[in-house]
Amino acid sequence: MAKKAVATLQTGNSGRNHTKCIKMVKSPKTGAFIFQEEIVENDKVKEFFA
């Protein structure tokens, strides 16, 4: 399923405009760190990490 999602992003030029971002966030319930993954446009990468 992941291969299919990646393949659909790479059709045409639109695939090069996106970046997979992973940031570590502290869980409010347990206090443990979790990873938040999202595919965002290159222009909005700094907003994702802010």
N, CA, C and O atoms as a CHARMM CRD file, in Angstrom:
* protein
*
  200
    1    1 MET  N      0.82800  -1.18400   0.00000 PROA 1      0.00000
    2    1 MET  CA     0.00000   0.00000   0.00000 PROA 1      0.00000
    3    1 MET  C      0.87300   1.24700   0.00000 PROA 1      0.00000
    4    1 MET  O      0.54400   2.22500  -0.67200 PROA 1      0.00000
    5    2 ALA  N      1.96200   1.23500   0.72900 PROA 2      0.00000
    6    2 ALA  CA     2.83800   2.39900   0.76100 PROA 2      0.00000
    7    2 ALA  C      3.48600   2.63300  -0.59100 PROA 2      0.00000
    8    2 ALA  O      3.66900   3.77800  -1.00400 PROA 2      0.00000
    9    3 LYS  N      3.83600   1.54800  -1.28800 PROA 3      0.00000
   10    3 LYS  CA     4.45100   1.69100  -2.60100 PROA 3      0.00000
   11    3 LYS  C      3.49300   2.36600  -3.56600 PROA 3      0.00000
   12    3 LYS  O      3.90400   3.18000  -4.39300 PROA 3      0.00000
   13    4 LYS  N      2.21500   2.02800  -3.45800 PROA 4      0.00000
   14    4 LYS  CA     1.20700   2.62300  -4.32700 PROA 4      0.00000
   15    4 LYS  C      1.07800   4.12600  -4.04800 PROA 4      0.00000
   16    4 LYS  O      0.94600   4.91700  -4.98200 PROA 4      0.00000
   17    5 ALA  N      1.11500   4.52000  -2.77800 PROA 5      0.00000
   18    5 ALA  CA     1.00000   5.93500  -2.41900 PROA 5      0.00000
   19    5 ALA  C      2.20700   6.71900  -2.93500 PROA 5      0.00000
   20    5 ALA  O      2.05600   7.83500  -3.43200 PROA 5      0.00000
   21    6 VAL  N      3.39800   6.14000  -2.82000 PROA 6      0.00000
   22    6 VAL  CA     4.60800   6.81100  -3.29200 PROA 6      0.00000
   23    6 VAL  C      4.57600   6.92900  -4.80900 PROA 6      0.00000
   24    6 VAL  O      4.96700   7.95400  -5.36700 PROA 6      0.00000
   25    7 ALA  N      4.11000   5.87600  -5.47400 PROA 7      0.00000
   26    7 ALA  CA     4.06000   5.88800  -6.93300 PROA 7      0.00000
   27    7 ALA  C      3.09300   6.94900  -7.44100 PROA 7      0.00000
   28    7 ALA  O      3.34500   7.55800  -8.48100 PROA 7      0.00000
   29    8 THR  N      2.00500   7.18000  -6.74100 PROA 8      0.00000
   30    8 THR  CA     1.05100   8.19000  -7.18900 PROA 8      0.00000
   31    8 THR  C      1.60400   9.59600  -6.99000 PROA 8      0.00000
   32    8 THR  O      1.23800  10.51300  -7.72500 PROA 8      0.00000
   33    9 LEU  N      2.48200   9.77700  -6.00400 PROA 9      0.00000
   34    9 LEU  CA     3.07300  11.09800  -5.78400 PROA 9      0.00000
   35    9 LEU  C      4.11400  11.42900  -6.85500 PROA 9      0.00000
   36    9 LEU  O      4.36800  12.60200  -7.12700 PROA 9      0.00000
   37   10 GLN  N      4.71100  10.41400  -7.45800 PROA 10     0.00000
   38   10 GLN  CA     5.78800  10.65400  -8.39500 PROA 10     0.00000
   39   10 GLN  C      5.31600  10.82000  -9.83400 PROA 10     0.00000
   40   10 GLN  O      6.15100  10.96200 -10.72700 PROA 10     0.00000
   41   11 THR  N      4.01900  10.80900 -10.09300 PROA 11     0.00000
   42   11 THR  CA     3.53300  11.00300 -11.45300 PROA 11     0.00000
   43   11 THR  C      3.62800  12.47800 -11.80500 PROA 11     0.00000
   44   11 THR  O      3.16900  13.32400 -11.03700 PROA 11     0.00000
   45   12 GLY  N      4.20500  12.79600 -12.93100 PROA 12     0.00000
   46   12 GLY  CA     4.34700  14.18100 -13.34900 PROA 12     0.00000
   47   12 GLY  C      5.36600  14.92900 -12.52100 PROA 12     0.00000
   48   12 GLY  O      6.24200  14.31600 -11.91200 PROA 12     0.00000
   49   13 ASN  N      5.26500  16.23100 -12.49000 PROA 13     0.00000
   50   13 ASN  CA     6.19500  17.07500 -11.74100 PROA 13     0.00000
   51   13 ASN  C      5.73600  17.32200 -10.31200 PROA 13     0.00000
   52   13 ASN  O      6.49400  17.87100  -9.51200 PROA 13     0.00000
   53   14 SER  N      4.52000  16.93200  -9.97300 PROA 14     0.00000
   54   14 SER  CA     3.99600  17.23900  -8.64400 PROA 14     0.00000
   55   14 SER  C      4.71100  16.47000  -7.53700 PROA 14     0.00000
   56   14 SER  O      4.68900  16.91100  -6.38800 PROA 14     0.00000
   57   15 GLY  N      5.34100  15.34400  -7.83800 PROA 15     0.00000
   58   15 GLY  CA     6.03000  14.55800  -6.82500 PROA 15     0.00000
   59   15 GLY  C      7.25200  15.24000  -6.26500 PROA 15     0.00000
   60   15 GLY  O      7.63300  14.98600  -5.12200 PROA 15     0.00000
   61   16 ARG  N      7.87000  16.09500  -7.03800 PROA 16     0.00000
   62   16 ARG  CA     9.06800  16.79300  -6.56500 PROA 16     0.00000
   63   16 ARG  C      8.72100  18.01600  -5.72900 PROA 16     0.00000
   64   16 ARG  O      9.61700  18.65600  -5.17700 PROA 16     0.00000
   65   17 ASN  N      7.45500  18.34900  -5.62600 PROA 17     0.00000
   66   17 ASN  CA     7.02600  19.50800  -4.84300 PROA 17     0.00000
   67   17 ASN  C      6.64600  19.12200  -3.42300 PROA 17     0.00000
   68   17 ASN  O      6.26900  19.98800  -2.63200 PROA 17     0.00000
   69   18 HSD  N      6.73800  17.82900  -3.07900 PROA 18     0.00000
   70   18 HSD  CA     6.33500  17.36100  -1.76500 PROA 18     0.00000
   71   18 HSD  C      7.51900  16.73000  -1.03700 PROA 18     0.00000
   72   18 HSD  O      8.42900  16.17400  -1.65200 PROA 18     0.00000
   73   19 THR  N      7.48100  16.83200   0.29300 PROA 19     0.00000
   74   19 THR  CA     8.52300  16.27300   1.13200 PROA 19     0.00000
   75   19 THR  C      7.86700  15.54300   2.29800 PROA 19     0.00000
   76   19 THR  O      6.88800  16.02900   2.86600 PROA 19     0.00000
   77   20 LYS  N      8.39900  14.38100   2.65600 PROA 20     0.00000
   78   20 LYS  CA     7.90400  13.66600   3.82600 PROA 20     0.00000
   79   20 LYS  C      8.64900  14.18300   5.04400 PROA 20     0.00000
   80   20 LYS  O      9.87100  14.06700   5.13000 PROA 20     0.00000
   81   21 CYS  N      7.90700  14.75500   5.98400 PROA 21     0.00000
   82   21 CYS  CA     8.50400  15.34200   7.18400 PROA 21     0.00000
   83   21 CYS  C      8.14800  14.48600   8.38600 PROA 21     0.00000
   84   21 CYS  O      7.01300  14.03100   8.53000 PROA 21     0.00000
   85   22 ILE  N      9.12700  14.27500   9.24000 PROA 22     0.00000
   86   22 ILE  CA     8.93600  13.51100  10.47000 PROA 22     0.00000
   87   22 ILE  C      9.44100  14.36100  11.62700 PROA 22     0.00000
   88   22 ILE  O     10.59800  14.78100  11.63600 PROA 22     0.00000
   89   23 LYS  N      8.56200  14.61700  12.61500 PROA 23     0.00000
   90   23 LYS  CA     9.02100  15.35200  13.79300 PROA 23     0.00000
   91   23 LYS  C      8.63400  14.59100  15.04700 PROA 23     0.00000
   92   23 LYS  O      7.65500  13.84600  15.06600 PROA 23     0.00000
   93   24 MET  N      9.41900  14.79100  16.08900 PROA 24     0.00000
   94   24 MET  CA     9.21600  14.11600  17.35600 PROA 24     0.00000
   95   24 MET  C      8.40900  15.04300  18.26100 PROA 24     0.00000
   96   24 MET  O      8.77400  16.20000  18.46500 PROA 24     0.00000
   97   25 VAL  N      7.30900  14.51900  18.79800 PROA 25     0.00000
   98   25 VAL  CA     6.40200  15.30200  19.63800 PROA 25     0.00000
   99   25 VAL  C      6.20900  14.56400  20.95200 PROA 25     0.00000
  100   25 VAL  O      6.11600  13.33600  20.96700 PROA 25     0.00000
  101   26 LYS  N      6.14900  15.29100  22.04100 PROA 26     0.00000
  102   26 LYS  CA     5.93900  14.67900  23.34800 PROA 26     0.00000
  103   26 LYS  C      4.44600  14.49300  23.57700 PROA 26     0.00000
  104   26 LYS  O      3.66200  15.42900  23.42000 PROA 26     0.00000
  105   27 SER  N      4.06600  13.28900  23.94500 PROA 27     0.00000
  106   27 SER  CA     2.66000  12.96500  24.17300 PROA 27     0.00000
  107   27 SER  C      2.18600  13.61000  25.47000 PROA 27     0.00000
  108   27 SER  O      2.85400  13.49100  26.49700 PROA 27     0.00000
  109   28 PRO  N      1.03200  14.29800  25.43600 PROA 28     0.00000
  110   28 PRO  CA     0.54800  14.93300  26.66600 PROA 28     0.00000
  111   28 PRO  C      0.04400  13.91900  27.70300 PROA 28     0.00000
  112   28 PRO  O      0.06100  14.21100  28.89900 PROA 28     0.00000
  113   29 LYS  N     -0.40200  12.74300  27.26700 PROA 29     0.00000
  114   29 LYS  CA    -0.93800  11.74200  28.19400 PROA 29     0.00000
  115   29 LYS  C      0.16200  11.01500  28.95200 PROA 29     0.00000
  116   29 LYS  O      0.15500  10.97700  30.18200 PROA 29     0.00000
  117   30 THR  N      1.11200  10.43500  28.21300 PROA 30     0.00000
  118   30 THR  CA     2.11400   9.57100  28.84800 PROA 30     0.00000
  119   30 THR  C      3.45200  10.25900  29.05700 PROA 30     0.00000
  120   30 THR  O      4.24300   9.82300  29.89400 PROA 30     0.00000
  121   31 GLY  N      3.71800  11.31900  28.31900 PROA 31     0.00000
  122   31 GLY  CA     5.00500  11.97800  28.43000 PROA 31     0.00000
  123   31 GLY  C      6.06200  11.36000  27.53100 PROA 31     0.00000
  124   31 GLY  O      7.18700  11.85300  27.46500 PROA 31     0.00000
  125   32 ALA  N      5.71000  10.28500  26.83900 PROA 32     0.00000
  126   32 ALA  CA     6.65200   9.63200  25.93100 PROA 32     0.00000
  127   32 ALA  C      6.69700  10.39700  24.61000 PROA 32     0.00000
  128   32 ALA  O      5.77000  11.13300  24.27400 PROA 32     0.00000
  129   33 PHE  N      7.76300  10.21500  23.88400 PROA 33     0.00000
  130   33 PHE  CA     7.90100  10.87800  22.59000 PROA 33     0.00000
  131   33 PHE  C      7.30200  10.00400  21.49800 PROA 33     0.00000
  132   33 PHE  O      7.49900   8.78900  21.47800 PROA 33     0.00000
  133   34 ILE  N      6.56900  10.63900  20.59400 PROA 34     0.00000
  134   34 ILE  CA     5.98600   9.95700  19.44700 PROA 34     0.00000
  135   34 ILE  C      6.43400  10.67500  18.18400 PROA 34     0.00000
  136   34 ILE  O      6.83100  11.84000  18.23100 PROA 34     0.00000
  137   35 PHE  N      6.37100   9.98900  17.07200 PROA 35     0.00000
  138   35 PHE  CA     6.77400  10.56600  15.80000 PROA 35     0.00000
  139   35 PHE  C      5.54200  10.91700  14.98500 PROA 35     0.00000
  140   35 PHE  O      4.64700  10.09200  14.80500 PROA 35     0.00000
  141   36 GLN  N      5.50600  12.14800  14.49400 PROA 36     0.00000
  142   36 GLN  CA     4.40100  12.61400  13.66100 PROA 36     0.00000
  143   36 GLN  C      4.92900  12.74400  12.24000 PROA 36     0.00000
  144   36 GLN  O      5.85100  13.51700  11.98200 PROA 36     0.00000
  145   37 GLU  N      4.33800  11.97900  11.30900 PROA 37     0.00000
  146   37 GLU  CA     4.77200  11.97400   9.91500 PROA 37     0.00000
  147   37 GLU  C      3.69400  12.60900   9.05700 PROA 37     0.00000
  148   37 GLU  O      2.50200  12.39600   9.27700 PROA 37     0.00000
  149   38 GLU  N      4.12600  13.39200   8.07700 PROA 38     0.00000
  150   38 GLU  CA     3.18900  14.03000   7.17200 PROA 38     0.00000
  151   38 GLU  C      3.90100  14.37200   5.86600 PROA 38     0.00000
  152   38 GLU  O      5.08800  14.69900   5.87000 PROA 38     0.00000
  153   39 ILE  N      3.19000  14.29700   4.77000 PROA 39     0.00000
  154   39 ILE  CA     3.72500  14.70000   3.48000 PROA 39     0.00000
  155   39 ILE  C      3.21100  16.10200   3.19600 PROA 39     0.00000
  156   39 ILE  O      2.00700  16.31300   3.05100 PROA 39     0.00000
  157   40 VAL  N      4.13500  17.06300   3.11600 PROA 40     0.00000
  158   40 VAL  CA     3.77100  18.46600   2.92800 PROA 40     0.00000
  159   40 VAL  C      4.47200  19.00800   1.68700 PROA 40     0.00000
  160   40 VAL  O      5.43000  18.42000   1.18700 PROA 40     0.00000
  161   41 GLU  N      3.97600  20.13300   1.20600 PROA 41     0.00000
  162   41 GLU  CA     4.61400  20.79500   0.07800 PROA 41     0.00000
  163   41 GLU  C      5.91700  21.42600   0.54000 PROA 41     0.00000
  164   41 GLU  O      6.07400  21.74100   1.72000 PROA 41     0.00000
  165   42 ASN  N      6.84600  21.61200  -0.38000 PROA 42     0.00000
  166   42 ASN  CA     8.15400  22.16500  -0.03100 PROA 42     0.00000
  167   42 ASN  C      8.04700  23.56500   0.55500 PROA 42     0.00000
  168   42 ASN  O      8.87700  23.94600   1.38000 PROA 42     0.00000
  169   43 ASP  N      7.04800  24.33700   0.15000 PROA 43     0.00000
  170   43 ASP  CA     6.89000  25.68700   0.65400 PROA 43     0.00000
  171   43 ASP  C      6.43800  25.71100   2.12400 PROA 43     0.00000
  172   43 ASP  O      6.67700  26.69400   2.82500 PROA 43     0.00000
  173   44 LYS  N      5.79600  24.65100   2.58600 PROA 44     0.00000
  174   44 LYS  CA     5.20400  24.65100   3.91300 PROA 44     0.00000
  175   44 LYS  C      5.97800  23.80700   4.92500 PROA 44     0.00000
  176   44 LYS  O      5.44500  23.47900   5.98500 PROA 44     0.00000
  177   45 VAL  N      7.21600  23.45300   4.61800 PROA 45     0.00000
  178   45 VAL  CA     8.01200  22.61300   5.51500 PROA 45     0.00000
  179   45 VAL  C      8.31400  23.35900   6.81900 PROA 45     0.00000
  180   45 VAL  O      8.20700  22.77200   7.89600 PROA 45     0.00000
  181   46 LYS  N      8.68200  24.61800   6.74600 PROA 46     0.00000
  182   46 LYS  CA     9.00900  25.37900   7.95900 PROA 46     0.00000
  183   46 LYS  C      7.78100  25.56800   8.83100 PROA 46     0.00000
  184   46 LYS  O      7.90200  25.59800  10.05500 PROA 46     0.00000
  185   47 GLU  N      6.58900  25.69700   8.22700 PROA 47     0.00000
  186   47 GLU  CA     5.35400  25.81800   8.99500 PROA 47     0.00000
  187   47 GLU  C      5.05100  24.52400   9.74700 PROA 47     0.00000
  188   47 GLU  O      4.53000  24.55600  10.86200 PROA 47     0.00000
  189   48 PHE  N      5.37900  23.39100   9.13600 PROA 48     0.00000
  190   48 PHE  CA     5.14000  22.10100   9.78200 PROA 48     0.00000
  191   48 PHE  C      5.99300  21.95900  11.03900 PROA 48     0.00000
  192   48 PHE  O      5.51500  21.45000  12.05300 PROA 48     0.00000
  193   49 PHE  N      7.23700  22.39800  10.98800 PROA 49     0.00000
  194   49 PHE  CA     8.13900  22.26000  12.12300 PROA 49     0.00000
  195   49 PHE  C      7.99000  23.39400  13.13600 PROA 49     0.00000
  196   49 PHE  O      8.53300  23.30400  14.23700 PROA 49     0.00000
  197   50 ALA  N      7.27700  24.44200  12.79400 PROA 50     0.00000
  198   50 ALA  CA     7.09500  25.57600  13.73800 PROA 50     0.00000
  199   50 ALA  C      6.05000  25.25800  14.78900 PROA 50     0.00000
  200   50 ALA  O      5.77200  26.08800  15.65500 PROA 50     0.00000
